[in-house]
Amino acid sequence: ISEDTARAAVKVPGVTVVSSIRTGEGEAFGDTVGVNGVASDLSEVVNMTWSSGTGDVAAHLGSTGAFVNDDYAEDHDLAVGSPLRLKTPTGEVLALEVEGIFAEPKGGSPFGDVGISATTFGTAYAEQESEMVLLNLHGGVTPENTARLDRGLSAFPDANVQTREEFKDGMLATLTSILNV
């Protein structure tokens, strides 16, 4: 999803928060890892359970902070304060420090193994489009809000407006298909 789409969403009446999640790959501990660039307001659109780390981790990542999921932390003996070297596709090596470890929810999460700030991701990765743009609307999910959002994003064919439940159902349908095969 282009950043133009996210900027258009900000202008839709009733939108209170817009938070993009970028996705890429990197290398850490000799393996390829999924990497996300997240906005500082992530906690306003996603409820995350932190098994380690205090407060709003995403808001405090800065240029050297990172968060990891609990399985990745366990596999690599990482704790809050641990150093983490992440090699980007351009060959740049980011010297990061683990700021938080999140408990991955049942059914998976939209995050890879390593999360960094959107600013750090933007300077270290050539890919500037978002995997998804999450937002909050004043009044929550209503037919009126959905219609307003659809109209506000009509110029962007890459935008697929879904509620949280529609997104979950779509992800579960994909997993069910895979399991059935």
LINKAMO-V537867 format. One record per helix or strand of 3 or more residues. SS is the DSSP state (2 for helix, 1 for strand). FROM is the first residue (numbers start at 1). TO is the last residue. If there is no record, write none. Layout:
BEGIN
SS:FROM:TO  SS:FROM:TO
END
This chain:
BEGIN
2:3:10  1:15:28  1:31:38  2:42:44  1:49:52  2:57:60  1:65:69  2:70:75  1:83:88  1:93:103  1:114:117  2:118:124  1:130:137  2:143:152  2:164:180
END
